[in-house]
Structure formats: C-alpha cells, structure tokens
Amino acid sequence: MTDTVGIEDVVGRRCRLLKPVRDREGRTRFDEHPTIVRRITNLDRNMYLVRFGDGATTFLFPDEVAVE
C-alpha cells in the first residue's frame, strides 16, 4: 500500500511500523508508533528519521511505515 501523505506533511506525525525494525542500539521494534522527526533524501532515496517513546531513533524507508 502506498502512502498518499504529502512529503512535507509527515514531520511530527506518528507512524505504525509495518515490519520489525532495529533501532540504533540493536533492539528489535514492532508494536510501537514512533514519531517522524525528519525526512531526508540520501542517494535519491527518501528516508524518515523516527523517534520511539523511549527516545531511541533510527532511519526507516517510507515503505516500512504507515503514516497515521
């Protein structure tokens, strides 16, 4: 499913993980709803920097989350 939310509209919004991901500390996350902190483009790919409730962050691709 493709997210139809505008690129600029995602910062500050909560998202739902669509598959298990690892944060920077190596912990596996799945049943959480992180907040999108920033959208970046790296090597022509869009990525989101997300922050979990405990403050941990990681970068995710848009197809790994559903923006709420």
ABEGO torsion letter per residue (X at the ends): XBBABBAAAABGBBBBBABBBBBAAGBBBAABBBBBABBBBBGGBBBBBBBBAAGBBBBBBAAABBBX
